[in-house]
Amino acid sequence: MAEAGYRVTGRVQGVGFRWWTRSLANRLGVSGTVCNLPDGAVVVHARASEARLEELRAQLAKGPPGALVDAVEPLPFSADGFRDGEFTIVR
């Protein structure tokens, strides 16, 4: 299993981005967390195969309808709030 962290910037809050990310991660079989940051970004921490993490990143760059993603930047992986086999929205 591989691990990755992403910081997603743009119009990514107030558009259902966290719920969309959780649904996407569940479809891909990715464990992890997603949360909003006070600066308007969204942070995703994920664990899955390299191929599934690449697909997750590619989809994060597109975002859900209503979002406008400017960038998906890599972050060090963090296991805070992490539960294997689950993808959780952290508030």
Contacts in CASP RR format, 6 or more apart in sequence:
PFRMAT RR
TARGET T0000
AUTHOR 0000-0000-0000
METHOD contacts of the structure
MODEL  1
MAEAGYRVTGRVQGVGFRWWTRSLANRLGVSGTVCNLPDGAVVVHARASE
ARLEELRAQLAKGPPGALVDAVEPLPFSADGFRDGEFTIVR
1 47 0 8 1.000
1 48 0 8 1.000
1 49 0 8 1.000
2 47 0 8 1.000
2 48 0 8 1.000
2 49 0 8 1.000
2 50 0 8 1.000
2 53 0 8 1.000
3 45 0 8 1.000
3 46 0 8 1.000
3 47 0 8 1.000
3 77 0 8 1.000
4 45 0 8 1.000
4 46 0 8 1.000
4 53 0 8 1.000
4 56 0 8 1.000
4 57 0 8 1.000
4 74 0 8 1.000
4 75 0 8 1.000
4 77 0 8 1.000
5 43 0 8 1.000
5 44 0 8 1.000
5 45 0 8 1.000
5 46 0 8 1.000
5 74 0 8 1.000
5 75 0 8 1.000
5 76 0 8 1.000
5 77 0 8 1.000
5 78 0 8 1.000
6 43 0 8 1.000
6 44 0 8 1.000
6 45 0 8 1.000
6 46 0 8 1.000
6 57 0 8 1.000
6 60 0 8 1.000
6 72 0 8 1.000
6 73 0 8 1.000
6 74 0 8 1.000
6 75 0 8 1.000
7 37 0 8 1.000
7 41 0 8 1.000
7 42 0 8 1.000
7 43 0 8 1.000
7 71 0 8 1.000
7 72 0 8 1.000
7 73 0 8 1.000
7 74 0 8 1.000
7 75 0 8 1.000
8 17 0 8 1.000
8 41 0 8 1.000
8 42 0 8 1.000
8 43 0 8 1.000
8 44 0 8 1.000
8 60 0 8 1.000
8 69 0 8 1.000
8 71 0 8 1.000
8 72 0 8 1.000
8 73 0 8 1.000
9 40 0 8 1.000
9 41 0 8 1.000
9 69 0 8 1.000
9 70 0 8 1.000
9 71 0 8 1.000
9 73 0 8 1.000
10 40 0 8 1.000
10 41 0 8 1.000
10 67 0 8 1.000
10 68 0 8 1.000
10 69 0 8 1.000
10 70 0 8 1.000
10 71 0 8 1.000
11 66 0 8 1.000
11 67 0 8 1.000
11 68 0 8 1.000
11 69 0 8 1.000
12 40 0 8 1.000
12 41 0 8 1.000
12 42 0 8 1.000
12 63 0 8 1.000
12 67 0 8 1.000
12 68 0 8 1.000
12 69 0 8 1.000
13 36 0 8 1.000
13 40 0 8 1.000
13 42 0 8 1.000
15 64 0 8 1.000
15 65 0 8 1.000
15 66 0 8 1.000
15 67 0 8 1.000
16 64 0 8 1.000
16 67 0 8 1.000
17 34 0 8 1.000
17 42 0 8 1.000
17 63 0 8 1.000
17 64 0 8 1.000
17 67 0 8 1.000
18 34 0 8 1.000
18 35 0 8 1.000
18 36 0 8 1.000
18 42 0 8 1.000
18 89 0 8 1.000
19 89 0 8 1.000
20 63 0 8 1.000
20 64 0 8 1.000
20 67 0 8 1.000
21 34 0 8 1.000
21 42 0 8 1.000
21 44 0 8 1.000
21 60 0 8 1.000
21 87 0 8 1.000
22 34 0 8 1.000
22 87 0 8 1.000
22 88 0 8 1.000
22 89 0 8 1.000
24 30 0 8 1.000
24 56 0 8 1.000
24 59 0 8 1.000
25 31 0 8 1.000
25 32 0 8 1.000
25 34 0 8 1.000
25 46 0 8 1.000
25 56 0 8 1.000
25 87 0 8 1.000
26 87 0 8 1.000
28 48 0 8 1.000
28 52 0 8 1.000
28 55 0 8 1.000
28 56 0 8 1.000
29 48 0 8 1.000
29 52 0 8 1.000
29 85 0 8 1.000
29 87 0 8 1.000
30 46 0 8 1.000
30 47 0 8 1.000
30 48 0 8 1.000
30 52 0 8 1.000
30 53 0 8 1.000
30 56 0 8 1.000
30 87 0 8 1.000
31 46 0 8 1.000
31 47 0 8 1.000
31 48 0 8 1.000
31 82 0 8 1.000
31 83 0 8 1.000
31 84 0 8 1.000
31 85 0 8 1.000
31 86 0 8 1.000
31 87 0 8 1.000
32 44 0 8 1.000
32 45 0 8 1.000
32 46 0 8 1.000
32 47 0 8 1.000
32 82 0 8 1.000
32 83 0 8 1.000
32 86 0 8 1.000
32 87 0 8 1.000
32 88 0 8 1.000
33 44 0 8 1.000
33 45 0 8 1.000
33 80 0 8 1.000
33 81 0 8 1.000
33 82 0 8 1.000
33 87 0 8 1.000
33 88 0 8 1.000
33 89 0 8 1.000
33 90 0 8 1.000
34 42 0 8 1.000
34 43 0 8 1.000
34 44 0 8 1.000
34 45 0 8 1.000
34 87 0 8 1.000
34 88 0 8 1.000
34 89 0 8 1.000
34 90 0 8 1.000
35 42 0 8 1.000
35 43 0 8 1.000
35 89 0 8 1.000
35 90 0 8 1.000
35 91 0 8 1.000
36 42 0 8 1.000
37 43 0 8 1.000
43 75 0 8 1.000
44 56 0 8 1.000
44 60 0 8 1.000
45 75 0 8 1.000
45 77 0 8 1.000
45 78 0 8 1.000
45 79 0 8 1.000
45 80 0 8 1.000
45 82 0 8 1.000
46 53 0 8 1.000
46 56 0 8 1.000
46 77 0 8 1.000
46 87 0 8 1.000
47 77 0 8 1.000
47 82 0 8 1.000
47 84 0 8 1.000
48 56 0 8 1.000
57 72 0 8 1.000
60 69 0 8 1.000
60 72 0 8 1.000
61 69 0 8 1.000
61 72 0 8 1.000
62 69 0 8 1.000
63 69 0 8 1.000
81 88 0 8 1.000
81 90 0 8 1.000
82 88 0 8 1.000
END
